[in-house]
Amino acid sequence: MTRILDGKALAARLRARVAEEVRDLRARTGIVPGLRVLLLGDHPASLAYVRTKEKAAREVGIDARVERLPAETEEARLLARLAELNADPAVHGILVQLPLPRHIDTVRVLSALDPRKDVDGFHPLNAGRLAQLSGAPAEDLLVPCTPRGCLLLLEEALGGLADLRGKRALVLGRSTIVGRPMAALLLAHDATVTIAHSRTRDLAGECRRAEILVAAAGRAELVRGDWLAEQAVVIDVGINRVPSPDGGHRLVGDVAFAEAVGRVAAITPVPGGVGPMTVACLLDNTLRACRAQLARPTLTRSSEPPS
């Protein structure tokens, strides 16, 4: 029987823990973790997503605010605002909602963040620390939220991360947001990791060999049921809108869910799997960032962001 991994329930437990720790931090220090989300333009999906983040953060006691800037905002203006937030002691976490408009250099913007406040985990310093990771991340390491949520779901499915040791894991997708950091996390826990992508030969065969599959290709139901090994654990990161019989749309993942159920040991649904965990991990990252900054109020030379 296939176990359906309930991301909503696991995220609710994580959010409850974050809320309790935020209350404790405020009672002991008077400090409230501060989160700022920068959104350029008015893309409906991005706007809805940042509102979800803001609402979730406020529910756990984090001082969260969304700053909306026009899509035509010049890169220099955005960098200046980031410098102000970097210097603000009341702001412990900064998130720049992606994608950015084409006239802005995303790498330059992400590199301008104070790495200690980079709650998305995209700063080159955080990415480099993750690439060197062996074992569980340190408390002050900010890991990208979606891969971290996937790892927690795997821990739930396996009954502990020790069971990842030696397992054949396939990450389908090589983005810097999900695929590559996910592979680094799996390697840190001693899995044998393959990264597959659009140019991989015999993609179906690669999937069949995997005991752990993290699908983040961004293509609706790309992975068919007969591509999956029996008793594999499947984490489906994909969120794709496809037409529904009633003329509307429905959300599906990168894995053909109905074909996988009954064949695999465990799988995340879409929606209700990875999505809630991504938001919950953002809240936890903000709390972690706050605690790390209280413990070490100033930057060390090796962690200073580029000017």
C-alpha positions in Angstrom: 0.0 0.0 0.0 1.3 3.4 -0.9 1.6 6.0 1.9 0.5 9.5 0.9 2.9 11.9 2.6 0.8 14.7 4.2 2.8 17.9 3.7 0.1 20.0 5.3 0.2 18.0 8.6 4.0 18.0 8.7 4.1 21.7 7.9 1.5 22.4 10.6 3.8 20.7 13.2 6.8 22.7 12.1 4.8 26.0 12.2 3.6 25.2 15.7 7.1 24.7 16.8 8.3 27.9 15.2 5.4 29.8 16.9 6.3 28.4 20.3 10.0 29.3 19.8 9.2 32.8 18.6 7.0 33.4 21.7 9.9 32.2 23.9 12.4 34.4 22.1 10.2 37.4 22.5 9.6 36.7 26.2 13.3 36.3 26.9 14.8 39.1 24.8 12.0 41.3 23.6 13.1 40.6 20.0 10.6 39.7 17.3 12.1 38.1 14.2 11.6 40.5 11.2 11.1 39.4 7.6 10.9 41.6 4.6 9.8 40.4 1.2 10.6 42.4 -1.9 8.3 42.0 -4.9 8.9 43.7 -8.2 5.9 44.1 -10.5 2.4 42.7 -10.1 2.6 39.2 -11.5 -0.6 37.5 -10.1 1.1 34.2 -9.1 4.0 36.0 -7.4 1.7 38.3 -5.6 -0.5 35.5 -4.3 2.6 33.6 -3.2 4.1 36.4 -1.2 0.8 37.1 0.5 0.7 33.5 1.6 4.2 33.9 3.0 3.3 37.1 4.8 0.1 35.7 6.3 1.9 32.5 7.5 4.7 34.5 9.0 2.4 36.7 11.0 0.5 33.7 12.3 3.6 32.5 14.0 4.5 35.9 15.4 7.1 37.0 12.9 7.0 40.7 11.9 6.6 40.1 8.2 6.0 42.9 5.6 5.9 42.8 1.8 7.4 45.7 -0.1 6.0 46.1 -3.6 8.1 47.9 -6.1 7.2 48.8 -9.7 8.4 46.3 -12.3 10.5 49.0 -14.0 12.5 49.7 -10.8 16.1 50.2 -11.7 18.6 47.7 -10.4 20.5 50.4 -8.5 17.4 51.3 -6.6 16.8 47.7 -5.7 20.4 47.3 -4.5 20.1 50.4 -2.5 17.0 49.1 -0.7 18.7 45.8 0.0 21.6 47.7 1.5 19.1 49.5 3.8 17.5 46.2 4.9 20.9 44.6 5.4 21.8 47.4 7.8 18.4 47.4 9.7 18.8 45.4 13.0 15.1 44.9 13.2 15.2 42.9 9.9 16.5 39.4 10.3 15.4 37.8 7.0 15.2 39.2 3.5 13.5 37.5 0.6 13.6 38.7 -3.0 10.7 37.1 -4.9 11.8 35.5 -8.1 11.8 35.7 -11.0 13.0 39.3 -11.3 12.3 41.5 -14.4 14.7 40.9 -17.3 16.6 44.2 -16.9 17.8 43.2 -13.4 20.8 40.8 -12.9 19.4 38.2 -10.5 22.9 36.9 -9.4 24.1 40.4 -8.6 21.0 41.1 -6.5 21.1 37.8 -4.6 24.9 38.3 -4.0 24.1 41.7 -2.5 22.1 40.2 0.4 23.6 39.9 3.8 24.1 36.1 3.8 22.9 35.9 7.4 19.6 37.4 6.3 19.3 35.3 3.1 16.3 33.2 4.2 15.9 31.7 0.8 19.5 30.3 1.0 20.5 31.6 -2.5 23.5 33.7 -1.6 26.8 32.3 -3.0 28.2 31.9 0.5 25.2 29.8 1.6 25.2 27.8 -1.6 28.9 27.1 -1.1 28.5 26.0 2.5 25.7 23.7 1.5 27.9 22.2 -1.2 30.6 21.4 1.4 28.0 20.0 3.9 28.5 16.6 5.5 25.7 15.5 7.8 23.0 17.7 9.2 23.1 21.4 8.4 24.5 23.7 11.2 21.9 25.9 13.0 23.2 29.0 11.2 23.2 27.5 7.7 20.2 28.8 5.7 19.2 26.0 3.3 16.8 26.7 0.4 13.3 26.2 1.6 11.9 23.8 -0.9 14.9 21.3 -0.8 14.8 21.5 3.0 11.1 20.7 3.0 11.7 17.8 0.7 14.3 16.4 3.1 11.9 16.7 6.0 9.3 14.8 4.0 11.9 12.1 3.3 12.7 11.9 7.0 9.0 11.4 7.7 8.7 8.7 5.0 11.8 6.8 6.0 11.4 7.2 9.8 14.8 9.0 9.9 17.5 10.3 7.6 19.9 7.5 8.5 18.0 5.3 6.1 19.2 7.5 3.2 22.7 6.0 3.5 23.7 4.2 0.4 20.3 4.5 -1.3 20.1 5.4 -5.0 18.6 8.8 -5.2 17.6 10.6 -8.4 17.0 14.4 -8.5 15.1 15.2 -11.7 15.9 18.9 -12.4 19.1 20.9 -12.1 17.9 24.3 -11.0 19.9 26.3 -8.4 16.6 26.7 -6.5 15.7 23.1 -6.1 17.7 20.5 -8.0 21.3 21.3 -7.1 20.7 22.1 -3.4 18.5 19.0 -3.1 21.3 16.9 -4.5 23.8 18.4 -2.0 21.4 17.6 0.9 21.1 14.0 -0.2 24.8 13.7 -0.6 25.4 15.1 2.9 23.3 12.2 4.2 25.3 9.6 2.3 22.8 8.9 -0.5 24.2 7.9 -3.9 22.9 10.8 -6.0 22.2 11.2 -9.7 21.0 14.4 -11.3 18.9 14.0 -14.4 17.5 16.8 -16.7 16.0 17.4 -20.1 19.1 16.1 -21.9 19.5 12.9 -19.9 19.5 9.8 -22.1 17.0 7.1 -21.1 15.3 9.2 -18.5 12.8 6.4 -17.8 15.6 4.0 -17.1 17.2 6.4 -14.7 14.0 6.8 -12.8 13.4 3.0 -12.6 16.8 2.6 -10.9 16.0 5.2 -8.2 15.0 4.2 -4.7 14.4 7.9 -3.9 13.0 10.2 -6.6 12.7 14.0 -6.2 10.9 15.3 -9.3 11.5 19.0 -10.0 11.4 19.1 -13.8 8.5 21.5 -14.1 6.6 19.3 -16.7 3.2 18.0 -16.0 3.1 14.3 -15.3 6.4 13.7 -17.1 7.2 10.7 -14.9 4.8 7.8 -15.7 3.9 5.1 -13.3 5.9 2.4 -15.1 9.0 4.6 -14.8 9.0 4.1 -11.0 10.7 1.4 -9.1 8.4 -0.6 -6.9 8.6 0.6 -3.3 10.4 3.8 -4.2 9.8 7.0 -2.2 8.7 9.9 -4.5 8.8 13.6 -3.6 7.0 15.6 -6.3 8.0 19.2 -6.3 6.2 20.1 -9.5 3.1 22.4 -9.6 1.6 22.5 -13.0 -1.7 23.9 -14.2 -3.5 21.7 -16.7 -7.0 21.9 -18.2 -9.7 20.1 -16.3 -12.8 18.4 -17.8 -15.1 21.2 -16.6 -13.3 23.7 -18.6 -11.2 25.1 -15.7 -7.8 24.1 -14.5 -6.4 21.7 -12.0 -2.9 21.4 -10.4 -0.8 18.3 -11.1 2.8 17.4 -10.3 5.7 16.2 -12.4 4.7 12.6 -11.6 1.5 10.8 -12.8 0.1 10.4 -9.3 -2.7 8.0 -10.1 -0.3 5.7 -11.9 2.2 5.8 -9.0 -0.2 5.0 -6.2 -0.2 1.3 -5.5 3.3 0.9 -7.0 5.6 3.1 -4.8 6.1 3.0 -1.1 5.3 6.7 -0.5 4.5 9.8 -2.5 3.7 13.4 -2.0 0.4 14.7 -3.4 0.0 17.9 -5.5 -1.2 20.1 -4.0 -0.7 19.4 -0.3 2.8 17.9 -0.3 5.9 20.0 -0.8 4.2 23.4 -1.1 3.2 23.8 2.6 6.6 22.6 3.6 8.3 25.3 1.6 6.4 28.0 3.4 7.0 26.4 6.8 10.7 26.1 6.2 10.8 29.8 5.3 9.4 30.6 8.7 11.9 28.3 10.4 14.8 29.9 8.4 13.7 33.4 9.5 13.8 32.2 13.2 17.2 30.6 12.7 18.5 33.7 11.0 17.3 35.9 14.0 18.9 33.6 16.6 22.2 33.5 14.7 22.3 37.3 14.4 21.6 37.7 18.1 24.4 35.3 18.9 26.8 37.1 16.5 25.7 40.7 15.9 28.4 41.6 13.5 29.6 40.0 10.2 33.0 38.3 10.1 35.3 39.2 7.3 34.7 35.8 5.5 30.9 36.3 5.5 30.7 40.0 4.4 28.4 40.4 1.4 29.9 41.9 -1.8 29.7 45.7 -2.2 
